[in-house]
Amino acid sequence: MPKPVRIGCYGAMWGDTTLSAPQLLEGGDVNYLVCDYLAELTMAIMVGQKLRNPNAGYATDFVKTMTKLLPALVSKKVKVVVNAGGVNISACRDALVQAAAKAKLNVKIGAVLGDDISDLADGFREAKTTEMFSGAPFPPMTLSCNAYLGAFPIAHALSEGCDIVVTGRVVDSALVLGPLIHEFGWGPNDLDKLSQGTLAGHLVECGAQGTGGLSTDWEAVGSWVNIGYPIVEVQPSGDFILTKPPGTDGLVNPTNATEQLLYEIHDPGAYHVPDVACDWTKVHIEQAGPEAVKVTNAKGLPPTSTYKCISTYQNGFKLACMGTVIGHEARGKAQRIAHTLLTRWRNIIQAAGKEDFTESRIEVIGGELESTMRLGVKHNDKRALDPLIRESATASVSMAQGGMIAPGVVSPVVSAFCFLLHKSRVPCFVDSGSGPVAFQVSTSGGFVDSASNRVVAVKAVGPSGPTAKVHLRRLCCARSGDKGDAANIGLIARRPEYLPFLRHAVTCDRVRAFFQPDCHGQVERFDLPGLNAMNFLLHNTLGGGGSSSLHSDPLAKTYGQRLLEMEVEAPSEWAFPDHSRL
């Protein structure tokens, strides 16, 4: 019977710490290292780099990291799977091959190709392809256009003997699922195992977030100085342990793991990746020793016949400035500064014969003694915005006392266009060192409907006796993230007996009202009874999301903690301190 496989993730983004890979390699007893380098904006940045230099367009720091670690990787027989290839996978692979040759190390380096579908962009335009959420037409010009590939091509590269596999755009969890498919021989019909493997990838793909890096109960974590990066130890059955290297900081417990499960998901009964539609509504997470939790009961449904694809495009320019005011009536002063600057800016561009801003936004955060204002505008012409930077600075010398202004810079607005494309239209190739070879993936699909439609949720029950106003933070933990222009907020009941009340008190209508005026769309609620949790999806909330947004929080990182400040009329005994923690 195959042995368990240990996979450590050393990074959540391009630019994450350089301390994590050595930590996992030296103290994690891992078989594989993975890292997620790519986001939508990252792809657009890499396209620009490649336009300036045909040998660029990938995560160069990955090559630097691997160059230092290659001797240890070889001696420990640890393999690496990363999406550091960006928009120039072959160049990334070639740079690594050169580094290995220079070190006189025998390392077989493979690549998964095919995610770049930019050549099809004109066809999408002619076919009047529309954005899958907004219905907008395909953009006239694109910066990048990529399909999210799955895990089976990665598994094939590993089966060809590759020690390191470099990909471009794949779903983040595929970096973990690919090695598991290879090690355990899982096939396309092993849906429950594929769902478990995808969940393992989902829990580690954001690095230390799931080991105490982002925790509602942050004080319980202790220290982040030497935070342990996540490791999953996966059995052939798909069941796995989430842990971290011994002696490191952070905290692995069911609550933190559940928070991470709820991060950036939509429907937990149909979490779609290319290889499986995941049903995580009945997942069970339990403590399995110091700094370890056991994760079981993820179920799998047939996947769809399509890939999710994302095209990025430039959509004008934006300028944002920030200012802090300290002292008496700080909030009122900050508001006046923001409105004054916006009026001045508008007068300046009108005097220059320019059209009005396509969008503007003012945010004031803080209280009466200290407030921060943020003013953002968009315009199709960069030249309209450039003169406004200087005008921003005048607020420090001609407006309220106690104010400090950071004028900001003009930057391109990079928007994302999401759509679905049949898998048969995206040929996939694996290069194991002798050139690209076509790899056939299953395109049949078979997905019917979400498992959420069959979930038997806990009955909503209101209080029957005396009540008191209680902040949700006493009753829940939370984690939030973005799904394009939608925000997701996962709420986890601190005690199972809280869940019926929470389903009564925290409704879709109430959540939508709480996030006014920003939430312009529908709010959905999904139940995860196996985790005593709920997931809310707030559509059309983030001002476009990502780099296209003028919001101070375009990625919805703060939404969960904001919702925990909502007050509810709960049973009065729950207001006491001993009910504030599990």
C-alpha positions in Angstrom: 0.0 0.0 0.0 1.4 3.4 -0.9 2.8 5.5 1.9 1.2 8.9 2.9 2.5 11.8 0.9 3.6 15.1 2.6 3.3 18.3 0.6 4.3 21.7 1.9 3.3 25.1 0.5 5.9 27.8 0.8 4.0 30.8 -0.6 0.6 32.3 -1.3 1.7 34.9 -3.9 4.5 36.3 -6.0 6.6 38.1 -3.4 5.8 36.0 -0.3 8.6 35.4 2.3 11.9 33.8 1.4 12.0 32.1 4.8 9.3 29.5 4.2 10.9 27.2 1.6 14.0 26.5 3.6 11.8 26.0 6.7 9.7 23.3 5.0 12.7 21.7 3.4 14.8 21.5 6.5 12.1 20.8 9.1 9.0 19.6 7.4 10.0 16.1 6.2 8.1 16.8 2.9 8.0 14.9 -0.3 6.9 17.9 -2.4 7.1 21.6 -2.2 4.5 23.8 -4.0 3.9 27.5 -4.3 1.1 29.6 -5.8 2.6 32.6 -7.7 -0.2 33.8 -9.9 -3.2 36.2 -9.5 -5.1 38.0 -12.3 -3.1 41.2 -11.9 0.2 39.1 -11.7 -0.6 37.7 -15.2 -1.1 41.2 -16.6 2.2 42.4 -15.1 4.0 39.5 -16.5 2.6 40.2 -20.0 4.0 43.7 -19.8 7.4 42.3 -18.8 7.4 39.9 -21.7 6.5 42.6 -24.1 9.6 44.5 -23.0 11.8 41.5 -22.8 10.9 38.2 -24.6 12.8 36.2 -22.0 10.8 37.7 -19.1 7.2 37.1 -18.0 7.7 34.6 -15.2 8.4 34.6 -11.5 12.2 35.2 -11.5 12.4 34.9 -7.7 11.3 31.3 -8.0 14.5 30.6 -10.0 16.5 32.4 -7.4 14.9 30.4 -4.6 15.4 27.1 -6.4 19.0 27.8 -7.3 19.8 28.1 -3.6 17.8 25.0 -2.7 18.7 22.6 -5.5 21.4 20.7 -3.7 19.1 20.1 -0.7 16.2 19.2 -3.0 18.3 16.6 -4.8 19.8 15.1 -1.7 16.4 14.8 0.1 14.6 13.7 -3.1 12.0 16.4 -2.7 10.0 17.4 -5.8 8.6 20.8 -6.7 5.4 21.8 -8.5 4.8 25.5 -9.1 2.8 27.9 -11.4 5.8 30.2 -11.6 5.9 30.0 -15.4 3.4 32.8 -15.7 3.1 33.8 -19.3 6.5 32.5 -20.3 6.7 28.9 -19.0 9.4 27.8 -21.3 11.7 30.6 -20.4 11.2 29.9 -16.7 12.0 26.2 -17.3 15.1 27.1 -19.3 16.4 29.4 -16.6 16.0 26.6 -14.1 17.7 24.1 -16.4 20.7 26.5 -16.7 20.8 26.9 -12.9 20.9 23.1 -12.4 23.5 22.6 -15.1 25.7 25.3 -13.5 25.4 23.5 -10.2 26.2 20.2 -11.9 23.1 18.6 -10.6 21.0 16.1 -12.5 17.5 17.5 -12.3 14.7 16.7 -14.7 12.5 19.8 -15.2 9.1 19.6 -16.9 6.5 22.0 -18.0 2.8 22.0 -18.5 1.7 24.2 -21.5 -1.5 25.2 -23.1 -3.2 27.5 -20.7 -2.4 30.6 -22.9 -5.4 31.0 -25.3 -4.5 34.5 -26.4 -4.5 33.4 -30.0 -8.3 32.7 -29.7 -9.2 36.2 -28.5 -10.3 37.4 -31.9 -12.6 34.4 -32.2 -14.1 35.1 -28.8 -14.8 38.7 -29.9 -16.4 37.6 -33.2 -18.5 35.0 -31.4 -19.8 37.8 -29.1 -18.6 36.0 -26.0 -20.0 37.6 -22.9 -18.6 37.9 -19.3 -20.1 35.1 -17.2 -21.2 37.3 -14.4 -22.0 40.7 -15.8 -22.9 39.8 -19.4 -20.4 42.5 -20.7 -19.0 42.0 -24.3 -15.5 40.6 -24.8 -13.0 43.5 -24.6 -11.6 45.0 -27.8 -8.0 44.5 -26.6 -6.6 42.0 -24.1 -3.4 41.9 -22.0 -3.7 38.2 -21.3 -6.1 35.3 -21.9 -5.7 32.1 -20.0 -7.6 28.9 -19.2 -7.4 27.4 -15.7 -6.0 23.9 -16.4 -6.3 21.0 -14.0 -4.1 18.5 -12.2 -3.8 15.5 -14.6 -1.2 17.1 -16.9 0.9 17.8 -13.8 0.6 14.2 -12.7 1.7 13.1 -16.1 4.8 15.2 -16.0 5.7 13.6 -12.6 5.1 10.1 -14.1 7.6 11.0 -16.8 10.2 11.4 -14.0 10.2 15.1 -13.6 11.7 16.4 -10.4 10.4 19.9 -10.9 7.2 20.8 -12.8 6.6 24.4 -13.9 3.1 25.5 -15.1 1.4 28.6 -16.1 -2.3 29.2 -15.2 -3.7 26.2 -13.4 -6.3 26.2 -10.6 -4.3 26.8 -7.4 -5.2 23.5 -5.8 -4.0 21.5 -8.8 -0.4 22.1 -7.6 -1.2 19.7 -4.7 -3.8 17.4 -6.5 -1.3 16.7 -9.3 1.3 15.0 -7.1 -1.5 13.0 -5.3 -2.9 11.7 -8.6 0.6 10.6 -9.5 1.5 9.0 -6.2 -1.7 7.2 -5.6 -2.8 6.4 -9.2 -6.2 8.2 -8.8 -8.2 8.4 -12.0 -10.9 10.8 -13.3 -13.7 8.7 -11.7 -12.2 8.8 -8.2 -14.3 11.8 -7.5 -14.3 11.7 -3.7 -10.5 11.3 -3.6 -10.1 14.1 -6.1 -12.3 16.3 -3.9 -10.3 15.5 -0.8 -7.1 16.2 -2.8 -8.5 19.5 -4.0 -9.4 20.4 -0.4 -5.9 19.6 0.7 -4.6 22.0 -2.0 -7.2 24.6 -1.1 -6.1 24.6 2.6 -2.4 25.1 1.9 -2.4 27.2 -1.3 -2.5 30.5 0.6 0.6 29.6 2.7 0.4 30.4 6.4 -3.2 31.7 6.3 -4.4 28.3 7.4 -1.8 27.9 10.2 -2.7 31.0 12.2 -1.5 33.7 9.8 -5.1 35.0 9.4 -7.1 34.0 12.4 -10.2 35.7 14.0 -8.8 34.6 17.4 -5.4 36.2 16.7 -4.3 36.4 20.3 -4.5 32.6 20.7 -2.0 32.2 17.9 0.8 33.6 20.0 3.5 34.7 17.5 3.9 35.1 13.8 7.7 35.6 13.9 8.5 32.1 12.7 5.1 31.1 11.6 5.0 27.5 10.3 4.0 27.1 6.7 1.4 24.4 6.0 1.9 20.8 5.3 -0.7 18.2 4.3 0.0 14.5 4.9 -2.4 12.7 2.6 -3.4 9.0 2.7 -4.2 7.0 -0.4 -7.9 7.3 0.6 -7.7 11.1 0.4 -8.1 11.7 4.1 -5.3 14.0 5.3 -3.7 15.8 8.2 -3.0 19.5 8.1 0.0 20.5 10.1 3.2 22.6 10.1 6.9 22.0 10.9 7.5 21.2 14.6 8.8 24.1 16.7 7.4 26.8 14.5 5.0 29.6 15.4 1.3 29.8 14.4 -1.6 27.6 15.4 -3.3 24.7 13.7 -6.7 23.9 15.0 -10.2 23.1 13.6 -11.3 26.7 13.7 -8.4 28.1 11.7 -8.6 25.2 9.2 -12.3 25.9 8.8 -11.7 29.6 8.3 -9.3 28.7 5.5 -11.7 26.2 3.9 -14.3 29.1 3.7 -11.8 31.5 2.2 -12.6 32.6 -1.4 -15.3 29.9 -2.1 -18.8 30.4 -3.5 -21.1 27.4 -3.4 -19.5 24.7 -1.1 -21.7 22.1 -2.6 -20.3 22.8 -6.1 -16.8 24.2 -5.8 -15.7 23.7 -9.5 -12.2 22.8 -10.6 -11.4 21.2 -13.9 -11.1 17.7 -12.5 -14.1 17.5 -10.1 -17.0 19.5 -8.7 -16.3 19.4 -4.9 -19.0 19.0 -2.3 -17.6 20.3 1.0 -20.9 20.7 2.8 -20.3 17.8 5.1 -16.5 18.0 5.6 -15.4 17.1 9.1 -12.3 18.7 10.8 -11.1 17.5 14.2 -8.0 18.0 16.3 -5.5 15.1 15.7 -2.7 16.0 18.0 -0.6 19.1 18.8 -0.6 21.4 15.8 -2.5 18.9 13.6 -6.1 18.5 12.4 -7.6 15.6 10.4 -9.8 16.5 7.4 -12.3 14.0 6.1 -15.6 13.5 4.2 -15.1 15.8 1.2 -17.3 14.4 -1.6 -16.9 14.7 -5.4 -19.3 15.2 -8.2 -18.6 15.0 -11.9 -16.8 18.1 -13.3 -18.2 20.3 -16.0 -17.0 20.1 -19.6 -15.6 23.6 -19.5 -12.6 25.5 -18.3 -13.0 28.8 -16.5 -11.0 31.3 -18.5 -9.9 34.8 -17.6 -8.8 37.6 -19.9 -7.3 40.8 -18.5 -7.5 44.1 -20.3 -6.7 47.8 -19.6 -9.8 49.8 -18.8 -8.6 53.3 -18.3 -6.6 54.8 -15.5 -7.0 55.6 -11.8 -5.6 57.9 -9.1 -6.1 57.4 -5.4 -4.8 59.6 -2.6 -5.0 59.1 1.2 -4.9 61.4 4.1 -4.9 61.1 7.9 -6.3 63.7 10.2 -5.7 63.6 14.0 -7.4 65.8 16.6 -10.8 67.2 17.5 -13.5 66.5 14.9 -11.1 64.6 12.7 -13.8 62.7 10.9 -15.6 65.9 9.7 -12.3 67.4 8.6 -11.3 64.3 6.7 -14.6 64.3 4.9 -14.3 67.9 3.9 -10.8 67.4 2.7 -11.9 64.6 0.4 -14.9 66.5 -1.0 -12.8 69.6 -1.5 -10.1 67.7 -3.4 -12.7 66.0 -5.6 -14.3 69.3 -6.5 -10.9 70.8 -7.3 -9.9 67.8 -9.3 -13.2 68.0 -11.3 -12.7 71.8 -11.9 -9.1 71.2 -13.2 -10.1 68.5 -15.7 -13.1 70.5 -16.9 -10.9 73.6 -17.4 -8.5 71.4 -19.5 -11.4 70.4 -21.7 -11.5 66.8 -20.5 -14.6 64.7 -19.8 -15.7 64.1 -16.3 -14.4 61.1 -14.3 -15.9 57.8 -15.2 -16.0 56.9 -11.5 -15.2 58.5 -8.2 -15.3 57.2 -4.6 -14.7 58.7 -1.1 -14.1 56.6 2.0 -13.6 57.9 5.5 -12.5 55.4 8.1 -12.0 56.2 11.8 -13.5 58.2 14.7 -13.7 61.7 16.0 -10.1 61.9 17.1 -8.4 60.1 14.2 -9.7 59.5 10.7 -8.3 58.4 7.4 -9.8 59.5 4.1 -9.3 57.9 0.7 -10.3 59.6 -2.5 -10.2 57.7 -5.8 -11.1 58.5 -9.4 -11.0 56.9 -12.8 -10.6 58.4 -16.2 -10.0 57.0 -19.7 -7.2 59.6 -20.3 -4.0 59.4 -18.2 -3.2 63.0 -19.1 -6.3 64.1 -17.3 -5.2 62.6 -14.0 -1.5 63.5 -14.0 -1.9 67.1 -12.9 -4.1 66.1 -10.0 -1.2 64.5 -8.1 0.3 67.9 -7.3 -3.1 69.3 -6.3 -3.5 66.6 -3.8 -0.5 67.7 -1.8 -1.9 71.2 -1.2 -4.3 69.7 1.3 -1.5 69.5 3.8 -0.9 73.3 3.7 -4.3 74.8 2.9 -6.9 72.7 4.5 -7.5 71.2 8.0 -4.9 71.2 10.8 -3.6 67.9 11.8 -3.8 66.5 8.3 -1.2 64.6 6.3 -1.7 63.6 2.7 -0.1 60.9 0.5 -0.8 62.2 -3.1 -0.7 58.8 -4.8 0.2 57.9 -8.4 -1.7 57.3 -11.6 -1.9 53.6 -12.5 -3.6 51.6 -15.2 -7.0 50.0 -14.4 -6.6 46.3 -15.2 -10.0 44.5 -15.4 -10.8 40.8 -15.5 -13.2 39.2 -18.0 -14.3 35.7 -17.0 -15.9 33.2 -19.3 -16.3 29.4 -19.9 -14.8 27.5 -22.7 -15.2 23.8 -23.7 -12.2 21.8 -22.7 -11.9 20.4 -26.2 -10.8 23.9 -27.4 -7.8 24.1 -25.1 -5.1 21.6 -26.2 -2.7 20.8 -23.3 0.9 19.8 -23.7 3.5 18.3 -21.3 7.2 18.9 -21.9 9.3 16.5 -19.9 12.6 17.7 -21.5 12.3 16.5 -25.0 9.7 18.9 -26.3 6.0 19.4 -25.9 3.8 16.3 -26.3 0.0 16.6 -26.5 -1.8 15.4 -23.4 -5.4 14.4 -23.6 -7.7 15.4 -20.7 -11.2 14.2 -20.2 -13.7 16.6 -21.8 -17.0 14.8 -21.1 -18.0 16.6 -17.9 -21.2 15.3 -16.4 -22.0 17.8 -13.7 -25.8 18.1 -13.0 -26.4 20.2 -10.0 -25.0 21.4 -6.7 -25.0 19.2 -3.6 -26.2 22.4 -1.7 -29.6 21.7 -3.2 -29.8 18.5 -1.1 -28.3 19.8 2.2 -30.5 19.4 5.2 -29.7 22.6 7.1 -30.1 23.1 10.8 -33.5 24.7 11.5 -33.4 28.4 12.2 -34.6 29.1 15.8 -35.0 32.5 17.5 -34.5 33.2 21.2 -37.3 32.1 23.5 -36.4 33.9 26.7 -34.6 37.1 27.8 -32.3 38.6 25.2 -29.3 41.0 25.0 -27.5 42.7 22.2 -24.4 40.6 21.4 -21.8 41.2 18.7 -21.4 38.3 16.3 -17.8 38.0 17.2 -18.9 36.4 20.5 -20.8 33.7 18.6 -18.7 33.3 15.4 -15.4 33.3 13.8 -15.2 34.6 10.2 -13.1 34.7 7.1 -13.7 36.6 3.9 -12.3 36.9 0.4 -13.1 37.9 -3.1 -14.6 36.0 -6.1 -14.2 38.6 -8.8 -16.7 41.4 -8.0 -18.3 39.3 -5.3 -17.3 39.0 -1.7 -17.6 35.8 0.3 -18.0 35.7 4.1 -17.8 32.5 6.0 -19.2 32.4 9.5 -18.3 29.5 11.9 -20.4 29.0 15.0 -18.2 28.9 18.1 -20.5 26.3 19.6 -22.9 23.9 17.7 -25.8 25.2 19.8 -25.3 28.7 18.3 -25.9 27.6 14.7 -29.8 27.5 14.8 -29.9 31.0 16.2 -27.3 32.3 13.7 -29.4 30.9 10.8 -32.3 32.9 12.3 -30.4 36.1 13.0 -28.0 36.4 10.1 -30.1 36.4 7.0 -29.3 37.3 3.5 -31.4 40.5 3.7 -29.7 41.5 6.9 -26.2 40.9 5.5 -27.1 42.9 2.4 -28.4 45.8 4.5 -25.2 45.7 6.7 -23.0 46.2 3.7 -24.8 49.1 2.2 -24.2 51.2 0.1 -21.6 48.9 -1.5 -23.6 45.6 -2.0 -25.5 46.2 -5.2 -26.4 42.6 -6.0 -28.0 39.5 -4.6 -26.8 37.9 -1.4 -26.7 34.1 -1.2 -26.3 31.9 1.9 -24.9 28.3 1.7 -24.9 25.9 4.6 -22.0 23.7 5.7 -23.6 21.6 8.5 -20.5 19.4 8.8 -18.5 22.4 10.0 -21.3 24.3 11.8 -20.8 27.1 9.3 -22.5 29.2 6.7 -21.0 31.0 3.6 -22.5 34.2 2.3 -21.8 35.4 -1.2 -22.4 39.1 -1.9 -22.6 39.8 -5.6 -21.7 43.0 -7.3 -20.1 44.4 -4.2 -16.4 45.2 -4.8 -16.5 47.9 -7.4 -15.3 45.5 -10.1 -12.8 43.8 -7.7 -9.1 43.6 -7.8 -7.1 46.3 -9.5 -10.1 47.6 -11.3 -11.7 48.8 -8.0 -11.5 52.1 -6.2 -12.4 50.4 -2.9 -9.8 50.5 -0.2 -10.5 46.7 0.2 -11.0 45.5 -3.3 -10.3 41.9 -2.2 -12.9 41.7 0.6 -10.2 40.8 3.2 -12.0 42.9 5.9 -15.6 41.9 5.2 -15.6 39.0 7.7 -14.2 41.0 10.5 -16.6 43.8 9.7 -19.6 41.5 9.9 -18.5 40.2 13.3 -19.3 43.7 14.6 -23.0 43.3 13.7 -25.2 43.2 16.8 -27.9 40.6 17.2 -30.6 40.0 19.9 -29.3 36.8 21.4 -30.2 34.8 24.5 -29.0 37.0 27.4 -26.7 34.3 28.9 -24.6 34.3 25.7 -23.5 37.8 26.5 -21.2 36.7 29.3 -17.4 36.4 28.7 -17.2 32.7 28.9 -19.3 32.5 25.7 -16.8 34.6 23.7 -14.4 31.7 22.9 -14.7 28.0 22.1 
